């Protein structure tokens, strides 16, 4: 089974990845979270892999929004262009993420 990277670069930031226990996720009442102050993404490691992938990508979406300065009033095309650029950067700078995403376990 591919290993989830401990660090994922989003723009110029190295985002730490922490896997929560089920108890930690329950205490936070979340499947995951992104904290800009701590430069950390956390996800519940007790979920099925497909749900953990969904949660990680969701939280990385928040990290992209923050790191690339997306604004609520931005036009759809600008947001989509930023997101595409950011995902390309993430996958290029953190190639170990791709095998983990594709893993079926």
N, C-alpha and C positions, 0 to 999 in steps of 0.2 A: 504494500500500500504506500502511495506517495505521501510524503510528510508535508504538512502545512508549514509554509515559511514562517519564521519567527519575526521577520521584518518585511514589510512591503513598502516600496517607495511610491509615494504619491506626489508628483511634482518634485520639488526640492526636499521634501520631508521624508524621513524614515519613520514609518508608522509601525510601532510594535504591535504584534498580534498575540493576544492572550486568549487561551481557551478556558472558559469558565466550567466549573462543575455544574451539575444540575442544581445543586443547592445555591450556588452563587447566582445563577441566572434567576432562580425563584426569588431570592432575596432582593435582587434588583428589579424584579418583575418585568424582565426583558429577555428576548432571545439573543440580543446583542446590543452593542453601543459603540459609538465613536466619540472619543474625548479629544478635542483639539488642544486643550491645555496640557494633557499628558502625552499627546501624539500616540494614542493607543486605540486599537480596535479590539473589542472583546466579543466572543461568540460562545454560545452554549455548546459544549462538546458532546453532550449526551443526545443530541438530536440525530436523526438519520442523516447520512451524508448529504443527500440532495437538499435537505432543509438547512443544513449548516452552510452549504454553498450559497443558497439563496440569502441567508442572513449575512454571511461575510460580504457578498457582493452589494447587498443593501447598505451595510455600514461603510464599505469603501465608497459607495455613491455619496454618502454624507461627507466623507473625507475629500472626495473630488470637489464637491460643491464648495467646501471651505477653502481648500488649497488653491483652487483655480478662480476664486472670487466670483462665483456665479451669484447673480442677484435675482431677487423675486421678479423684478420688472424686465428681465432680459427676454428677448424674443426667442421663440422656439428654436429657430435655426441656429442661433448663437449657442444656446444651451446644448443642443445636439452636437454641434461642432466641438464644443469644449469637452463634452463627455467622451466622444470618439477619440479625440486627441489624448485625453487623460487615460482611457483604457489602453490605447496603443502604448503609451509611456509606461504604464504599470506592467503590462505583459512583457515589454522589452527589458525593463530594468529588473523585473522579478520573474525570470523564466521558470523558476521552480514552482510558481503558483499554478501554471497550466496543467502539469501532470496531476496535481492534487484536485483541481477542479474536475478533471475528466474521470477520476477514480470512482468506481461504482460501489465501493465498500462504505 
